[in-house]
């Protein structure tokens, strides 16, 4: 019973995170990450395209990078770059989302989400 309650809470938290991601400007590492998130109804932009762009997004920016060394370095760089702008930059939602799904890669979120919502 305790396990089911814990999983229901986890599912609720992931649902809220998915809604937040859908309503935000999400920055990921690459095209594979974009394709993965597209399957969840989330529009995302690559790190490279955002760094080359001169226009700043007009909505909350969520950094959703892999939790490996390269991803953390890119997250730090883009966060620093965008923090000088007028929109809020969120670096914690992306990390929490991946940790909640027990994965370190954005490409790895589909299976845990499917399993979570099969309950």
C-alpha positions as CSV (number, residue, x, y, z in Angstrom):
1,X,0.0,0.0,0.0
2,X,2.8,2.4,0.9
3,X,4.5,1.7,-2.4
4,X,1.4,2.4,-4.4
5,X,0.9,5.7,-2.5
6,X,4.5,6.7,-3.2
7,X,4.2,5.9,-6.9
8,X,0.9,7.9,-7.2
9,X,2.6,10.8,-5.6
10,X,5.6,10.4,-8.0
11,X,3.2,10.3,-11.0
12,X,1.4,13.5,-9.8
13,X,4.8,15.3,-9.5
14,X,5.9,14.1,-13.0
15,X,2.5,15.3,-14.4
16,X,3.1,18.7,-12.9
17,X,6.6,18.8,-14.3
18,X,5.4,17.8,-17.8
19,X,2.9,20.7,-17.7
20,X,5.6,23.1,-16.6
21,X,7.9,21.9,-19.4
22,X,5.1,22.2,-22.0
23,X,4.5,25.9,-21.1
24,X,8.1,26.9,-21.0
25,X,11.0,27.6,-23.3
26,X,13.0,24.3,-22.9
27,X,16.7,24.1,-23.8
28,X,18.3,20.7,-24.4
29,X,21.6,19.4,-25.7
30,X,20.7,18.1,-29.1
31,X,18.3,16.9,-31.8
32,X,17.7,13.5,-30.2
33,X,16.6,15.2,-27.0
34,X,14.2,17.4,-29.0
35,X,12.7,14.3,-30.7
36,X,12.2,12.6,-27.4
37,X,10.4,15.6,-25.9
38,X,8.3,16.1,-29.0
39,X,6.8,12.6,-28.3
40,X,5.7,14.0,-25.0
41,X,4.2,17.2,-26.5
42,X,7.1,19.4,-25.4
43,X,8.7,21.9,-27.7
44,X,12.4,22.3,-27.1
45,X,15.4,24.1,-28.6
46,X,19.0,23.0,-28.8
47,X,21.8,24.5,-26.8
48,X,23.6,25.4,-30.0
49,X,20.6,27.2,-31.5
50,X,20.0,29.2,-28.4
51,X,23.6,30.2,-28.0
52,X,23.8,31.4,-31.6
53,X,20.5,33.3,-31.4
54,X,20.4,37.0,-30.7
55,X,16.8,37.0,-29.6
56,X,16.0,36.2,-26.0
57,X,12.9,34.1,-25.4
58,X,10.0,35.9,-23.8
59,X,8.9,33.1,-21.5
60,X,10.4,31.1,-18.6
61,X,13.5,29.2,-19.7
62,X,14.1,25.7,-18.4
63,X,17.5,24.1,-18.8
64,X,17.1,20.4,-19.4
65,X,20.5,18.9,-20.0
66,X,21.8,15.4,-19.3
67,X,23.2,14.9,-15.8
68,X,26.7,14.0,-17.1
69,X,29.8,16.2,-17.1
70,X,29.2,17.7,-20.6
71,X,25.5,18.4,-19.9
72,X,26.3,20.1,-16.6
73,X,28.9,22.3,-18.2
74,X,26.5,23.3,-21.0
75,X,23.8,24.0,-18.4
76,X,26.1,26.3,-16.5
77,X,27.2,28.1,-19.6
78,X,23.7,28.8,-21.0
79,X,22.4,29.6,-17.6
80,X,25.0,32.3,-17.2
81,X,24.4,33.6,-20.7
82,X,20.6,33.8,-20.3
83,X,20.5,35.1,-16.7
84,X,21.4,38.6,-17.8
85,X,18.1,38.7,-19.7
86,X,14.7,39.7,-18.5
87,X,13.2,36.2,-18.3
88,X,13.7,33.7,-15.4
89,X,16.1,30.8,-16.0
90,X,15.2,27.6,-14.2
91,X,18.1,25.1,-13.8
92,X,16.4,22.9,-11.1
93,X,13.3,21.6,-12.8
94,X,15.2,19.8,-15.5
95,X,17.5,18.1,-13.0
96,X,14.6,17.2,-10.8
97,X,12.6,15.8,-13.7
98,X,15.5,13.5,-14.7
99,X,16.1,12.4,-11.1
100,X,12.4,11.7,-10.6
101,X,12.5,9.4,-13.5
102,X,15.8,7.8,-12.4
103,X,17.7,8.6,-15.6
104,X,20.6,10.8,-16.4
105,X,19.8,11.3,-20.1
106,X,16.9,13.3,-21.6
107,X,16.6,10.5,-24.2
108,X,15.9,8.1,-21.4
109,X,12.7,9.6,-20.1
110,X,10.2,7.8,-22.3
111,X,10.3,4.3,-20.8
112,X,10.1,5.5,-17.1
113,X,7.2,7.8,-18.0
114,X,5.3,5.0,-19.9
115,X,5.9,2.7,-16.9
116,X,4.7,5.3,-14.4
117,X,1.5,6.0,-16.2
118,X,0.7,2.3,-16.8
119,X,0.0,1.9,-13.1
